[in-house]
Amino acid sequence: MPIFLRWLLRLGPANPIAVRLVQNASRRSKHLYVRSAYLAVLILVLLWAMLGNTPGGAAVSYRELASAGATSFAWIAYLQVGLICVIAPVFMAGAIAQEANPKTWDIVLTTPMSKLEIVLGNLFGRLFFVLALLFASLPLFALTQFFGGVPGKSIINAYIVSAGAATLVGAIAIALSVSRLAGQRAVFTFYVSVVTYIATTIAIDAWLGSRGMGMGPKGDGVTLVTALNPFLAIRAQLSPTTYPSADPGAYTGLAGFMLASPAAAWSTFSILISVVLAGFSTLTVRSGGLRQVTQGASGAPWYRKIFGLRGADEEHRPPRTVWSNPIAWREAAARNATLGRMLARWSFVTLGGLTAVAVVVLYHTGTLNQNDFQFIIKSLVFTEVFLIALVALNMAATAVAGEREDGTLDLILTTPITPKLYLAGKMRGLVAYLLPLIAVPVFTLLVAGLYTLVGGLGKKELASYAYKIPGGTTIDVPVIVPEAGIVLAIMFVPFIAFCVMIGLHWSLKSKGTLSAVVGTVAVVFITSGILGMCGWASASDMPVIGPALATLSPASLIDAMISPVNRLDETINQAGGSGLATARVAMAVGAIVSAGIYIAIVYGVLTAMVRNFDFTVRKLAGTK
């Protein structure tokens, strides 16, 4: 065999690392369950979409079948991109978690494999399963062509966009692993960053389209952000009429490429960035990673060297006052032990507060109109609530499992601390640590609500708008419900406690932090998603009771308080002039009831965990 061909094979199919990863992971039942669940979800959604979009009757025309096929294909195309963005970080998590065991890297670096073989072996070996999922669903996508309305080019473009997203996620994970800047607990941060980036770019694109800064006659089409998001790139391919791209040749250069062919631009950018990250990883894989370069031989981070400080382990810290529950104090205080954590926490608080004030000021001065003001406040609060919930889940899911892995739990169990004191202290400490973060979305709604309560500081036309009830009178609706911040605080704090308790439950029963995080995210997101959809639908369909049910989920509650006319229309329209007041009272009462429900769930889970604590800990004793 020619040497060049042998070298190429060792970079790809014959790479020892890739072969080992594929062989070992193929025997794991967890990966089999993931692949089966992936295909099952796509099949069920396609079946449901076809049945729902096909009109009833004895005979269905070819045009109706083609329309149903096109709509169903769009559903599963979006779903496939979403599932790939969710599943790819799970398969790539092992690459980041590998850094938590430096012995693995030491063994790999002693082999005669080149730097490029090490990097590409890890990338291709873990990327193989994600790409296999895409090819496994190809017959399902081809099935939609039997109904017509789905060109083969659209199917190919959907696969290229999904493959580009998976490749980019994999390259980022490998870069984090090789650089040694991220450990096992950074897996969740990596996952959150992927989801946050997707949500942020979608929000920016929607805002640009609402301001007429996109393509098309109305300016609500493709923007420069479209090529930076796989969902938007798919949308440009599947909805050229409602989401038009730029005409070929209308723009030149990079902007013309992004506006005329957003799907091709996304695929090109993802591949180029992946190549750059792979090259960066190749340069640092045998140099000990960036951590050794930035810290040097003394072990002190660069930011401590600038201020002339020694390593953190060499300094004496003054004694501190401990709370009555030492576990609670440790959870609340130890997470502020590093400068990076302190900066991240208080930067979030400071920027969130300043942004809320800035948005109100821009609205008051006329820079933002009413629709933009409501959209920005809603997007801002949604993002903040989502990030806080993810941080709570990550911290809780690693609270017990992490201590089991590093041996700290064994030391704690030798003290007089009881299981109830330990678990209750964990929950109290984590919630106490998150309180400043929780205050950010509450403060945002309080500032906006206070502005409407005082009549827009002399500009009453900015504080409320007129809404005519069908067949009735005209009422004044506040731009933001004044008590929105208080209602959110009543419901959101117990909801975060619920997230923390579910995370502690999975952290206690899981062998490692990664499985605990995945289980916690799955349970909480499925539960809150179901409650949110129920509250979303009932708020507009059920009078009086609907607004109360909307408080079961933070998402439906926030939407109802910022857009009461759109979300609570059934209550407002049926009750006449007092409908809005009735809806607001129902939401306040519902928030109190929802808080009581979440507190009861927290107490029940805590009681069950205390009862089974000894059995669970002994069962997993010695697990690393």
N, C-alpha and C positions, 0 to 999 in steps of 0.2 A: 504494500500500500504506500503511495507517495507520502512523504513526510508532511507536506502542506495539508493534504486531506486528513491525515491523522491528527494534525494540530487543530484543524477545524472541528473534527469530531469530538476532541477532548474539551473544546469550548462549549459544545452543545450536547448532543444526544449521548456521547460516551463519557461525559464529565463524571468523575467518580462521586462528587458531592451530589450532583443532580440525580444520578442513578440511586444513590443511597436514600435520598429524600423521597423519591418516587416509590421505591420498593417498600420502605418502612411505613410511609403514610398510607399506601394502598391497602395495607393489612389492618388499618385501624377502623373500627366500626363507626367511630364518630364521623369520619369523612364520608363513609357510605351513607349515613343518615343525613348529612348535609346535602349530598348530591341528590338523594331521593326526595328530600323535602323541597329542594330547588325545583326539580322537574314537576313534582306534585303541585306546587303553587302555580307554576306557569300553566299546567293543564287545567286546573280548576278555574283559574281566572279566564283563560280562553273559552272554556265551556260556558261559564257564566256570562261573559261578554257576548258570545254568539247568541245565546238564548235571550239575553236582554235587549240586544240591538236588532234582532230579527222580528219584524212585525208578525203578529198572529194572523191566522186565517188559513183557509184550505189551500190557497195558492200564493206563492211568493214570487215576485218578478226577479229577473236577473239583476236589475238595477238595485233592488232592495238587498239582494244577497251580496252584491259587490260593496254596497255601502256598509252593511254589517261586517263584512270581512275586513274592510279598511279600518273601521272603528275598533274592531277587536285586535287587529294587528297593532294599532297605535297603543292600546292598553298594555299588551304584553311587551311591546318594545320599551315603553317607559319602565315597566316593572322589571325587565331584565337589566336595564342599566342601574336601577335602584338596587336590585339584589346583588349585582356585581360590586357596586360601591360598598355594600354592607358586608358581603362575604369575603371580598379580596383582603380587607384588613384582618379578618379572622385567620385566613390561611397564611398571611404574611406576618402575623403576630409572633410566630416562632422565630423569625429572623431577628426581631428586636429583643425578644426574651432571651435569645442565645447569649447575649452580652452579659446577662446576669450570672452566667457560669463561665468565668474566664478560662477554666481548664479546657473547655471545648476549643476555644480559639488557640490556646497554646499547642494543642495536639495538631490542629489543622495547619498551623504555621510551621511546624517541623517537617511537613511532607514536602516532596519535591514539586508540588503543584505551583504553577506561577500565580502571580497576583490576579491576573485576569481570569484564570480558571477558577479561583476561589470565589470571586465576585459573581461571575456568570453562572457558576454551579449553584450557588445559593439562590440566585434570581430565577433561573430556568426551572430548578427543581421545585420551587414553591409556586411559581407561576403556572406550572403545568396543570395543576388541578383547577385553577380558575378558567384557563382556556379550554380545558376538557368539558367544563360545565357549558360553555358557550356552544361548542360543537355538538354536545348532547342534545341541546334544544333546537338544533337546526331542522330536524324533521317536523317539529311542531310549528316552526315558522313557515316552512314550505307548505304545510297543510292549509294555511290561510289563502294560498293562491288558488285553491280549488273553487273558492267563492268569488274570485275576481276582485278587482279594486286594489290589489297589492302588487306593485311591480317588483321584479326581482332586484332592481337596483336599490330599492328602499331596504330590503332585507340585508343586502350586503353592507350598505352604509350603517345600518343599526349594529351589525356585528363589528365593523371596524371601529365605531365609536366606543362600544363596550370593551373591545380588546385594548384600545388605547388607554381607557380609564384604568383597567386592570394592570397594564404594564407600568403606568405612571405610579400607581399606588405601590406596586412591588419594588420599583426602583427607589422610591423614597424610603421604604422599610429597610432595604438592604443598606442604603447610605447611612441611616441611623444606626444600624447594627455595627457596621464596619467602623464608623467614626468613634464608637465607644462613648458617645455623649448621651445615650439613652439606655436605660435599664429595663427590667421586666415591668416595673410599674409605669413606664412611659408608654406601654402598649395602648392603654386607654386614652392617654393624651393624643397619641397618633390617630386613634379612631375618631376622637372628638374633633380634631383638626380637619379631617377629611369631610365629616358631616357639616361642620361649621362653614367651611369654604364653599361647599355646594349651596347651602342655604343663603349665604351672604351674596354670592354672585347672582342667584335667582332674584333676590330682593332688589339688588342694584339694577338689574335688567328691567324688572317691572317698574321701578321708579323712572328710569330713563324713558321707557315706553309711555308711561302716563304723562310725561312732559313733552311728548312728541319729538323725541330725540332719536328715534329709530328709523328704520327704512319703511317704505310704503307710503301711500297717499296721506294716511293719518299719522304717520310717525310712530306707530306702535309695533313695528316689525323688529327685524334683527338689529342689534346694537353691537358695539365692539366687545361687550361682555359675553355675547352669545358664544363666541368661539372659545371661551375660557371655561365653559361648563358643559359636561356631556349631555345633561337633560335638555338644555337649550339648543344644543347642536342637533339632537334628535328631533326636537320640536320644529326646527327650521326645515328639516327634511320631510316631516310628516304633515305639516300644516303650512304649505307655501302660500295659501290664500289669506289666512288669518294672521300669519306671522311671516310676512314676505321678506326675502333677502334683496340685496342690491342687484341691480342689473349688471351683467358682465360688462366690464369696461367703463362703468360709471365712475369708479374710483380706481386709483392706481396704487402701487406699492403694497405694503403690508396691510394697510387699512382696507384696500380693495379686496385683498384675499380673504380677510376676516369677515367682511360684510357680504361678499358674494358667495362664498363657499365656507360657511362656518363649520360644517362637519369635517371637511377636509382640513381646515385650519386646526381644529381641535386635535385630530389624529396626528397631524404633523407636529404640533407643539408638544404633545405628550411623548411622542417618540424621541424628539430632539432633547427634551428635558431628561428623559430616561437615559439617553446615551451620555449626556453630560454628568448625570449623577453616577452612572456606572464608571465613567472615567475618573471622577473624583474618588469613588470608593477604591478603585484600583491603586491610586496613588497613596492612600492612607492605610490600606489593609495590613501591610507588614511594618508600618512605622509605629504601631501601638495605638493608632487612632488619634483623633484630635484631643482627647482628654489628656494624654501624656504630653502632647505638644504644648497645650495651654497651661498645664499645671507645672510641668518641669519636675526636677528631682525632689524638690522640697515638699511637694504635695499641696502647696498653697495655690488656690485659684488666682487667676490673673487680676481680678478686681481687688483681692486682698493685698497683692503685691504692690498695686498702685498706691494704696494708702499706707504702705509700710507695715502691714500686719503679717503675723506668722500664720501657720496652719491653724485651723479651728480647734484641732485636738490639743494644741499646745497652750491654749489660753485658759485662764481661770475665770469662771463665771461666779458672780456673787450669788448667795442663796436667795431663793424665791419663796414667796408665800404660796403654799399649796392649798387647794380647795378641800372641802370636807370629803369629797370623793377624789382620791388621787388619780384614778383612771381617767375621770372626766377632765381633770386639770392637765394631765399628760396629753390627751388627745387634742385639747384646745391650744396648748402652749407649744408642744413639740413641733407642730406643723408650721410654726413661725421661726424655726431654728436656723434657717438659712436666709441669706439676703435675697436670693432669687424668689423664694416663696413669699417673702414679705413684699417685694416689689410687685409680684404678680397679683397678690391679693388687694393691696391698697391702690394699685394702678387701675384695677377694675372698678373699685369703688369711686375713685376720683374721676376717672374718665366718664363713668356712667352718670355721675351727678352733674358734671359740667356739660355733658351732652344734653341732658334733660333741660337744663336751664337755657342752653343755647338754642334748642329747638323752639322753646316757648318765646324767646326773644325774637327769633327770626319770624315767627308767626305774627307776633305783635307788631313788628315793623313792616309787615306786608311782603316780606321776601317769600314766604310760603303761603299758599292758599289753604283753604279748609281741608280739601281732599289730601293734599300733600302732608299737612300737619297730622291728620289722623293716621295716614299710612305710615309716616315715620315713627310716630309714637307706638303704633301697634307693632311694627317690625322691631323696634328697639326693645320693647318689653318682651316680646316673644323670644328674641334672641337671648336676652339676659336670663329669662326664666329657664330656657332650654339649657344654657350653659351651666347654670347653678344646679339644675337637676342632674346633669351629667357629672359634675364635680362631686356632688353628694354621693352618687352611685359609685363612683370610682373610689372615693375615700372609704366608704363603708365596706365595699366588697374586698378591699385589701387590708382592712383593719385587723381582722383576726387571722386570716390566711397568711398575711405577711409576717405576723409574729410567730406563727407556727413554723414558717420556713426558716426564719433566722434564729429560732430557739428562744425567743423572748417569752413566748407563752409558757414554756416549761418553767421558767424562773418565776413568773407571776403566780403560777399554780402552787408554788411552795410557800406563798405568803398567806396571811389570814383573809385575803380578799375573797369574798363569796362570789358564786356565779352571778347572782342578781346584781351585786355591787359592780362587778366587772362589766356585764352587758349594759346595764343602765348607765354606767359611767361612760362607756363608749358612745352610746347614743347622745347623752347630754353634752359630752365634749365636742362631738362632731357638729351637732346643731349649733352650739355656742360659737364654734369657729366659723360657721356659715352665716351667722346672723348679719354681719356687715355686708356680705354679698346679697343676702335676701333684701336688705334695706335699699338696694339700688333700684330694682324695678318698682318697689313700693314708693320710693321717693319720686321716681319719674311720673307715676300716675298721680301722686299727691300734688306735685308742682303743676301739672296740666289741669287737674281737677280744681285746685285753688284758683287758677287763672280764670276758669269759667265761673267759679263761685263768686268772685269779686266783680263779675261783669266785664272781664277783659280789660281791666284798668282804664275804664272810661270808654272803651270801644265795644259796646254791647253787641254789635253785629258780628264780632269775632268770637264772642262767648257762646252764642247759640244760633240756631237757624230755624226757619219756619218749616213745619211739616204738616201737610193737610191730610187728615184722616179720611179715608174713602167714605163718602156720604156723610161726613161730619164736619167738625170745626177744624181750625188750624191751631196747632200748639207749637210752643217753643221747645226745641230739643237742645240740650247742652252739647257742645262739641265733644267734651269728655265728661262723663258722669262725675260730679264733684266728689262723691264718696268712694271712687274707684280704688284709690290707694288703700283705704281702710279695709274695704271688703277683700281686696287681694291679700292683705296682711293676715286677716283672720283665717283665710283658707290656706294660704301658701305655706305658712310655717308648719302646720300639722302635715301637709302634703310632703314637705321635705323630711320631716321626721319619719313619715311612712317610707320614703325612699331609703333613708338611712337604715331603718329597721329591716327592710327586705334585703338590703346589702349585707348587713350583719348576719342575717340568717343564712344566706348563701356562703358568706365568708367562713362561717363556723363549720358548715357541712362539706365544704369543698376542699380538695387536696391542695390546690394551688391558687394563686391570685388570678391567673388568666381564666380558669374555669369559673371562678367566683364572679369575675366581672361580666363574662358572657352570660351566665345565668341570671344575674341581677338585672342587666340591661334588658334581656328578653322578657322577664316577668313584669318589670315595671312599665316598659313601653307597651307591651300588649295590654296590660290592665288599664293604663292611662289612655291608650288609644281607643279602647272600647268605650270607656267612660266618656272620653271626649267626643266621639262620634254620636253617642247617645244624647249627650248634652247639647251637641251642635244641632241635631235634628229636632229634639223635643223643644228647644228654646223658641223655634219659629213655628212649630206646629201645635203646641199645647199652651193654652192661655193659663197664666198665673203659675201653674206647676212647672211649665217649661223654663222660665227664668230661674227657678230654684234648682232644677236639675242641671242647668248650665254651669253651676258652681262646683260640680263634681270634678271637673278638670280645669287646671289653670288656663289652658288654651281657649276653651269655650267661654270661660268667665271673662277673660281679657277682651275677646272679640265682642261679647255682649255689652260690656261697659263702654267700649270705644265706639261701637256702631250699634246702638240700641234699636234704631229704626229698621235696620236690615236684619238683625238677628232676633229681635223680640217683637216682630210686626204683628203676630197673632194676638198677643196680650194688649199691645198698644191700640190696635184697630178695633178690637171688640169692646174694650172698656171705655171707649170714648175719650173725653178730655182728661180723665184721671188714669188712663191706661199706663202712661209712662211712670207715674208715681207708684202704681200697683206693681209694675215690673221691678222698679228699684227696691221696693220693700221686699218683694219676693226674693230678689238676689241677695239682699242682706240676711234674710232669715235662712235662705239656702246655704250661704257661706258658713253660718254658725252650725247648721246641721251637718254640713260636709266636714267641717273641722272636727265635730264630735265623732263622726264615723271614722275618720282617719286616726283619731286618738284611740278609739276603741280597738281598731285593728292593730295599732302599735302595741297597746297593752296586751292584747291577746297573743301576738307573736312573741313578745318579750316573755310572757309567762310560759309559753311552750318551749322557748329556747332555754330558759332557766331549768325547767323540768328535765330536759334531755341533755343538759350541758355535759355532765360527767360521762354519759354513755357515748356522746359524739366525740368528745375529746380523747377518750381512751381508744375509741375505734380508729381514729386517725393519728394516734400517737406515733411519733417517729417519722411521719410523712414529711418529705422535703419537696 
